[in-house]
Amino acid sequence: MTTSDAWSVRMADTVLARWASLPAAWNHEYGVLFKALLDVWRRTGDERYYEYVKRNVDAVIDADGAIAGNELEHFSLDHLNSGRLLFPLLERTEDVRYRVAIATLREQYRRHPRNGAGGFWHNGAMPRQMLLDGTYMGAPFYAECGCAENDLAAIDDALRQIFLLAEHNRDAGTGLFFQGWDETRTQSWANPRTGCSGSFWGRATGWYAMAMADLLEIVPAGHARRAELASVFKSLLEALACVQDRASGLWWNVLDQGGREGNYLEASASLMFLYAFARGIGLGMLAEPRFRAVLDKGFDGALQFLLRE
C-alpha cells in the first residue's frame, strides 16, 4: 500500500472533505482527532493536515492566548488533552499565544484536587475519584510539559497517575482493569472493600492503554520508572489478547463477557487497543510474534466490520 492509499491518509482526507471546519470547541474529542491529523502530517509532509489543525485550534485561542471554553475551576482532566496540540504549533510558529495557552493548562496540574494517594480527581465534581479515562486526558500532556521544562517531578507525577490505577484497579485474576476507583468507597458503584467499579469497560481500558503507549514515547529512555511503565503496559496487552473475540478479532464493550445479551463488539475500544498494540510493537515493547498476530487479526476485523467506504 502506498502512502496515498494508507488507511490513515484516507481517514484524514475523509475528515477534511466532510468537515471544512469544526464547531469552535476545546475538548478532548477534537484533541484526539487533531493529534491523529498531525501524525499523518508528519508522516506524509502534506501541509493540508497541519493547516486544518492550526485553523481549528486558532478558532478557540484568542490574541492573548486565552482558551475559549476552558474553565480552570472545573478541574476537568478532559480539558487538558488538547494541550498536546500546542507544542507542535509553538515549535513551528513560535507564536506566543500557544506558549500562554500551554502555561494556562500547565497551571491546572498545580492546582488540581487530588485524593490522599496523590491521584487527580477526574474532575471537580467527582471528589477523590479516579477513572482510567483520565490518564489519557491528563498524563501525556503533563509529561510533555515536564520534558519541555526539564521538570523531572512533573514526569514522575504523570507516571504516578498510571501506577496508582495499576495498584488499585487491576484485577489479579484476569489482569484487566476496572474503570473507576473511589478512594472513599462511598459511591454507589464502588466496591465497599476495594473502592473499584464493577466491570471491565472496553473504552475506558482503551484510554488507559493509549495513555501508556504515548507515555512510552514521551518519557526519556533513562527515566527510573520507564521500565515499570513498560511492564504495566505489556501486562495489560497480554490480558487484552486473552479476551480478543476469536471470530471477529475485535473486543467487546464489557471485555470479559463476550456474547452476553446486551453486550456488543465495541468499535472505539477495538481501535484504541489496535493503536496500543501497534505502538507497543513499533517501540519494541511487544516483540513476541503472538502480539503481532493479535494486531493483524484485529486490524483485519476492523476493516471487515467497522469501515464503510
WOUR-V181058 format. One record per backbone hydrogen bond with DSSP energy under -1.0 kcal/mol. CO is the residue of the C=O (numbers start at 0). NH is the residue of the N-H. If there is no record, write none. Layout:
CO NH
CO NH
This chain:
5 9
6 10
7 11
8 12
9 13
10 14
11 15
12 16
13 17
14 18
26 30
27 31
28 32
29 33
30 34
31 35
32 36
33 37
34 38
35 39
36 40
37 41
38 42
39 43
40 44
45 48
46 50
47 51
48 52
49 53
50 54
51 55
52 56
53 57
56 59
59 67
61 64
65 61
66 69
70 73
71 74
73 123
76 79
79 82
80 83
81 84
82 85
84 88
85 89
86 90
87 91
88 92
89 93
94 97
95 99
96 100
97 101
98 102
99 103
100 104
101 105
102 106
106 110
107 111
112 120
114 117
118 114
121 76
122 125
125 128
127 182
128 121
129 180
131 134
132 136
133 137
134 138
137 141
138 142
139 143
140 144
141 145
142 146
143 147
144 148
145 150
150 154
151 155
152 156
153 157
154 158
155 159
156 160
158 162
159 163
160 164
161 165
162 166
163 167
164 168
168 177
170 174
175 170
178 131
179 196
180 129
181 184
186 189
190 194
194 181
195 190
198 178
198 200
199 254
200 204
201 205
202 206
203 207
204 208
205 209
206 210
207 211
208 212
209 213
210 214
211 215
213 217
214 218
219 222
222 225
224 228
225 229
226 230
227 231
228 232
229 233
230 234
231 235
232 236
233 237
234 238
235 239
236 240
237 241
244 248
249 244
250 265
252 201
253 256
256 259
259 262
263 252
265 269
266 270
267 271
268 272
269 273
270 274
271 275
272 276
273 277
274 278
275 279
276 280
277 281
278 282
279 284
279 285
280 283
287 290
288 292
289 293
290 294
291 295
292 296
293 297
294 298
295 299
296 300
297 301
298 302
299 303
300 304
301 305
